[in-house]
Amino acid sequence: MKTAAIPAVRVSPELRQAAEEVLQSGETLSGFVEDAVRRNVEFRHAQKAFIERGLASGQAARKSGAYVPAAAVLGKLARRLDKARKGRTGRAGAKAAA
């Protein structure tokens, strides 16, 4: 398969310099740009799939009439948050005691 070129992008000298400053050893600016484009494409595919799943879920809920009340969802999230905060405090205290 032949490779294709991405159109040249004009950027400010400051942005180019900032990009060059974060290059890792052996990394080229072209490789950095390719990686950025690849990651953004993957992110947008994942974002689109997420939105599609959410819309399908909403449609299924409307069709079935089965909804979870917002108060129940918020309550469960609050309990999870409290548990996570307590777990974090417990680990920090255990490290300090050691």
Rosetta blueprint (number, residue, H / E / L):
1 M L
2 K L
3 T L
4 A L
5 A L
6 I L
7 P L
8 A L
9 V L
10 R L
11 V L
12 S L
13 P H
14 E H
15 L H
16 R H
17 Q H
18 A H
19 A H
20 E H
21 E H
22 V L
23 L L
24 Q L
25 S L
26 G L
27 E L
28 T L
29 L H
30 S H
31 G H
32 F H
33 V H
34 E H
35 D H
36 A H
37 V H
38 R H
39 R H
40 N H
41 V H
42 E H
43 F H
44 R H
45 H H
46 A H
47 Q H
48 K H
49 A H
50 F H
51 I H
52 E H
53 R H
54 G H
55 L H
56 A H
57 S H
58 G H
59 Q H
60 A H
61 A H
62 R H
63 K H
64 S H
65 G L
66 A L
67 Y L
68 V L
69 P L
70 A H
71 A H
72 A H
73 V H
74 L H
75 G H
76 K H
77 L H
78 A H
79 R H
80 R H
81 L H
82 D H
83 K H
84 A H
85 R H
86 K H
87 G H
88 R H
89 T H
90 G H
91 R H
92 A H
93 G H
94 A H
95 K H
96 A H
97 A H
98 A L
